[in-house]
Amino acid sequence: LASGQKVEGRLGRIDDFLVTLTDAEGRLRSFPRKGDQLRVEIHDPMQPHLDLLPVYTDKDIHNVTAYLVTLK
């Protein structure tokens, strides 16, 4: 925020105009995204896994699938 205040919570919605989240007390908070007044950091635990997908080749996926079939 422009005041330097840091607000954390569960992200409800983010678009070009508004950020909405639920804070630790369960309150719904909304912040307009105007200029440089608001900095948003989203920590997605799935992102490192998604970043790996382009690295895998078809052969890698085939080998993993073949291995999983043997686990029956």
FENDA-V91925 format. One record per backbone hydrogen bond with DSSP energy under -1.0 kcal/mol. NH is the residue of the N-H (numbers start at 1). CO is the residue of the C=O. If there is no record, write none. Layout:
nh: <NH:NH>
co: <CO:CO>
This chain:
nh: <4:10:12:13:15:19:20:21:22:23:26:29:31:33:34:37:47:50:51:55:56:61:62:63:64:65:66:67:68:69:70:71:72>
co: <1:22:20:20:18:31:13:29:10:27:23:21:19:17:32:34:44:46:47:52:52:57:58:59:60:61:62:63:64:65:66:68:69>
